[in-house]
Amino acid sequence: MTPITIPYQALRALWLLEQNNFPAYIVGGSLRDALLGIPPHDWDVTTPARPEQMMDIFTAAGYPTIPTGMAHGTVTVLIDHTPIECTTY
């Protein structure tokens, strides 16, 4: 299997969630594309954190958040202009 490179922006999102006691995982189309060798246009993360909690965590770290799909538990955080879509599982 070819190793994939996860950009630091996605790793930063994972780290921030983990530091706030929320496990977090790369999932979805971004992971699929990376495994296929196709550069993802954004990265998808899942966590048990609720959207409001995610927004608080990322805002406190200085990153803008977009309430992309609050009804579905999805928040987009922009880390150095890279969109990371975070969804509650």
Steps between C-alpha positions, in 0.01 A plus 500: 500500500626847414528727804295817493596843625250678720562875496592672824172696492298178534741371762462830689121455504540146634749620762278785621202269540710236676647764735143582598424134577314426176636212291516593133558307177558574130207352304288526188578608149825669596641175636372306199654748257832503684513119490430513125779754446256784422570824691198574722346847463421501872542262793225330698521434874256329734483543877247465783525877564179691430516779240488771767792337682702476179436866424611597851820292473604629159401861568702497824799378297457794260351316204185619320205262497204473266176335619482293182227259605416543864187286464725213390774580752744646248731795551772610259817638653751691289853423607740707292239524221449121491140393567460217750142372526435367848185299571361353818466122489 
